Amino acid sequence: KKVYFVDQNNDEFFLRVARFLIYPIKSNQLCSSFVIKKNIRKTYDCVISKKNFYKLIESYDYLIFLNNDLQMIEMYNFNEKLNKIKKIEDVSLYEIKK
């Protein structure tokens, strides 16, 4: 199984901690924060369209939000690709629909 971590609007520190905690389970190495437009990009953001984001997560089984970002969830319309499994405070776990 593979896990994709999203830590929206943060540098990749918590991504690295999360990867360490779940080792040896495979996860993304980069791109844990996303934007659609380049003009609002911060140094740690990856610019990616909704279509390309869906392609990116196709090879993963789970998506974990390390901080729930409702704007991002709405921007990418995750309801069509994800099944919510659990939410604990600001962390949410989703199963990626295949």
N, C-alpha and C positions, 0 to 999 in steps of 0.2 A: 504494500500500500504506500501511497505517496501523499504528502500533505503540502498545501500551499498556504503560506502565512501572509496576511495582509496587516500592515501596521500603518494605516493611512496617516499622512501628515507628520510622520516621524522619520528620523534617520534609521539606519538599519541595525542599531544596537539591540533592540528587543528581538528582532528577527534572528540575530546571531545567538542570543540567549535561548530562544525557543528551539532553534535547530540543535543546540547542544543538549537540551533537556530531552528531546525525543530520539536522539541518536540511538540506534542505527537506522531508524526510519528515515527514508529520503524526503527531502523538502527543497523548496526553492532556495537558491543561494543569493539572489538579488531581487530587485523590483518588488518591494513590499508596500510601496506607496505609489499611487497612480493619479494622473490627470489626463484629461482629453485634449487640452490645448497647451501648446508650447509656451504661450505668453504668461501662463500662471504657474509654470514649472519651478520647483525649488531644486537645489542641487541633487537631492536624493530621490526625486520623483522620476518615474518612468512615464513617458507619454505613450498612451496606447488607446486605440479605439475600442468600442464595445465588442465589435466583431473579432478583433485580434486578441482581446482579453479572453474571450470564450475559447479561441483556438489555443491560447496559452495554457488554460486550465484543463483542457481535454485530457491531458496525460496524467492528471492528478485525481485522487479519489476523494479528498477532503479539502475544504477551505476553512481556515481559521482566521477570524478577525481578532487581532490582539487589542484593538480598540474599536468599538462599534461606531461606524461612521454612516449615519443615515443618508447623508448627501451622496456618498459613494454608492451605497446600496441602491438608491433611487436612480442615480446617473447611469449605472450599468444594468439596471432592471434584473437583479439577481434572482428574483422569484421564478423566472422561466428556466433557470439552469441549476438551481440549488434547492435542496431539501434541508430545512433547518432542523438540527438534531438537538442542540442544547445551547443555552445562554446562561452564563454566570457572570454577573456584574457587567463589565465592559468587554468580555470575551464571548464570541459566538462560534459555534462549530456547525458547519454545513457539509452535507454529503453532496458531491457533484453528480448531477444526473447524467447518465450515459445514454 
